[in-house]
């Protein structure tokens, strides 16, 4: 009996705890078993609730959202022109530069960026250029502008008031057609055009203002004025020769400036240069023809540009020389041209129109080029 009684309490004592523990375990196990049955899914699912704290982490990202906005900021960079002119115009002239990575292009950017009354909205280079994607401010040695060099000039003409072009004749003719399409003013410092290309520029100028200048320096344009006046005064007993020298990399000869000086001399005599010019002499050329205007082109070193007009008669000679020591003089003229051309009516203008001492007056701008 003792054994039974002892056994019963023992059994009961043991059974009760086991039963209670088992009951509790059975109540908890269904939850645990479900979680264990789907443990491969729920542990993976439980990180999702762990991601739910991510909203808490997302809250810190809220302040960091401005940091997310700079990521879009790089996106406009490839086609920065529209972004730039929308941000800070304030009535300033919006100007773009094609061929902005060349020696003259970089000088133009530097001058235009610092010029009052205008804002640079973009620059382009030919496809394949190593300058593509570079910041145009840094390219010019200035502070970055957040505008990258692009390769589509048509976008530049869409977003600019004036575009400056010191490239090559073929590219410039194409750019003139873009100017005619958009009405954007075009300032051209390119030289070496043939008669067909000049005619194309003239046709484009009927729909957009175009400033065409072989040389934009004040000194050269003053020299043209002086040469025309001297030619008007002196008769054909005075021979006229024009000598120019440029750096070894210049590809056209005679230079556009030399030809412009020849045009000025021919105008003074009431002649057309193409009828009386002599481009070169080699071999047995015979005596000099009276009344002709001769040209000599020299190339070497890093000469920016030297031009001399010689009036030679029996017993005396008059020489007028202009020497350019820096391309900055051309860039300064381009800046004047940009400010002058903005908002002008369509027409083909010269640097003499810009500077205000055109001998034949503004109406000379509306006539086709003399070489056409």
Buried (B, 14 or more C-beta within 10 A) or exposed (E): EEEEEEEEEEEEEEEEEEEEEEEEEEEEEEEEEEBEEEBEEBEEEEEEEEEEEEEEEEEEEEEEEEEEEEEEEEEBBBBBBBBBBEEEBEEBBBBBBBBBBBEBBBBBBBBBBEBEEBBBBBBBBBEEBEBBEBBBBEBBEBEEBBBBBBBBBEBBBBBBBBBBBBBBBEBBBBBBBBBBBBEBBBBBBBBBBEEEBBBBBBBBBEBBBBBBBBBBBBBBBBBBBBBBEBBEEBEEEBBBBBBBBBEEEBEBBBBBBBBBBBBBBBBBBEBEBEEBBBEEEEEEEEEEEEBBBBBBBEBEEEBBBBBBBBBBEEEEEEEBEBEBEEBBBBBBBBBBBBBBBBEBEBBBBBBBBBBEEBBEEEEBBBEBBBBE
